[in-house]
Amino acid sequence: MSTKAPDFEALLREALVPVEPSADLVQRLEHTLVSLTELAQEELESWELAAMRDPRNWVRPAAAAVVGVTAGSALVALRVRRRHRVRRQQSSNLLDLAGRTVHDVTEEARRILPRR
């Protein structure tokens, strides 16, 4: 009664083959993050300060703040990462690249933050 042992190395190689994401994945992700950020901003703008005296009313604004910050940060990171190769080609050294990246992050954050 001889059973052939499975070839684990071949099974792992087959299971861990890289999968290319769809071409429009970045656009869909960016659109979703923009929508979440805008919805969170709208929720935060609709606050009534008088209603904030009751702690039971803090859940929705707190959730909107968390969602807005998270989606906004992910959106900034996505957009900055997309332009990394261009910044790297324009930079003369690592310090210059870091400065350009910080500048790009601040510009993207300004675009996302609500106009006041």
Secondary structure, 3 states (H helix, E strand, C coil): CCCCCCCHHHHHHHHCCCCCCCCCHHHHHHHHHHHHHHHHHHHHHCCCHHHHHCHHHHHHHHHHHHHHHHHHHHHHHHHHHHCHHHHHHHCCCHHHHHHHHHHHHHHHHHHHCCCC
